[in-house]
Amino acid sequence: MTQELRILTPQGMLGYGVPAEHFWRGIESGVDAMIVDSGSTDPGPYLLGLGKTIVTREAYARDVSLMLKAAWERKIPLIISSAGGAGTDAQVDFMIDLIRELSAANGYKFKLAAIYSSVDRAMIHARLREGRITECGPSGNLSTSAIDEAVEIVAQIGAEPFAKVLTERPDIDIIVSGRSYDPAPHAALCMTKGFEPGVYWHMGKIVECGAACAEPKGRVIKATIRRDSFDLEPMNPAERCTPLSVAAHTLYEKGRPDILPGPGGALHLANAKYEALDHRRTRVSGGVFVPTNKYSVKLEGASIVGYRTIFIGGLRDPILIGQLDAFLANVRKRAESIFPQLVSGEASMMFHVYGRDAVMGEMEPMRHVVPHEVGLMGEVTAPTQALANDICNSTRIAVLHSAYPGQMATAGNFAIPLNPPETPTGPVCRFSVYHLMEVDSPTDMFPIRYMEI
């Protein structure tokens, strides 16, 4: 068994920018692998539904260039998970093409493994008929139509496919994967070295976000894993990992702070300990991984539900702001009298009032306060872009010109900073598939392709 393993995570999201000075400081300190996540559902379903990447090709090239240089010159393995953001097969190939291009330009040669995560719909239909698909969060029951309507469906890769590659090809230089459970590649590397699951799953869950667990929040972080604990150190000398900052980040993106479910089991953290080694490093221990009887993976599928148009502007009349809910209700009523699609549910309209309750809505405790000005965004979604444009245009005019009790002018309620005043934003996506599917094997549904570049 390996006694110690050192993993460098250059950034919490590939393409967000890796500070070269801190990256090379980490490399010079001695590391056994570089692992970086490249995907998220945080931006919503459009990455999956429209095939978009989370950042530009140029942003990926900037970050990946640093890592390829270290991989070639120092022979440090590199793992990139959830390629492109959504982790579709096309985005895995996109990332491989970028690596191939950068390698050719610099004279690098690598052995590379690709792990794909797009799912055959026939398999999903079969699992649904067998009663082996359940909701994930408030997703509700999965329907056959949702499976068929999804533009793309991927499954989150667990640790086992990464471990399979690392075991079958211990000389592999680079792994690029499709959609993955964020801590999976960190866990997989440790899994192949004989470490305790409770230790490496906890470590992976923290450092997949880079140095977000540091004070102040940073980017590059080094994790040193041992049999019963792991140490965290940010590579920016101005940052520090304290017991409080690391424990606080353990609460990040959690339904409950003590149990973190994932593929194949759940991480239990009720007895986790966070101890300062010095003013910049913290040691973590006490996590326990409890396997489940059945192995499940999360399915993510996106469908296009319509087209969106928005308008943005500001309101400054305190008389209007004080009765804004009633005013907007009248605007909506007027729109519904013109566009029956808003009544039938074929189209929808929303208002976001910034400066009052746009973030928290009715849960906003300060909602009763009348600010001196607010920003208003109107959002219309309809089956076609033309209809969305039409409804949005009519609604924006109503906001601008509609009367209200106590009005002291005849027009000009609304200050509009943009021209044209309506902005078509294109197709709108939703997660039509966001469910857990039982599988017979954690590796069989994720094809692996080996190549040299």
Secondary structure, 3 states (H helix, E strand, C coil): CCCCEEEEECCCCCCCCCCHHHHHHHHHHCCCEEEEECCCCCCCCHHHHHCCCCCCHHHHHHHHHHHHHHHHHHCCCEEEECCCCCCCHHHHHHHHHHHHHHHHHHCCCCEEEEECCECCHHHHHHHHHCCCEEECCCCCCCCHHHHHHCCEEEECECHHHHHHHHHHCCCCCEEEECCECCCHHHHHHHHCCCCCHHHHHHHHHHHCCHHHHCECCCCCEEEEECCCCEEEEECCCCCECCHHHHHHHHCCCCCCCCEEEECCEEEECCCCEEEECCCCCEEEECCEEEECCCEEEEEEEEEEEEEEEEEEEEECCHHHHCCHHHHHHHHHHHHHHHCCHHHHCCCEEEEEEECCCCCCHHHCCCCCCCCCCEEEEEEEEECCHHHHHHHHHHHHHHHHHCCCCCCCCCCCCCECCCCCCEEEEEEEEEEEEEEEEEECCCCCCCCEEEEEC
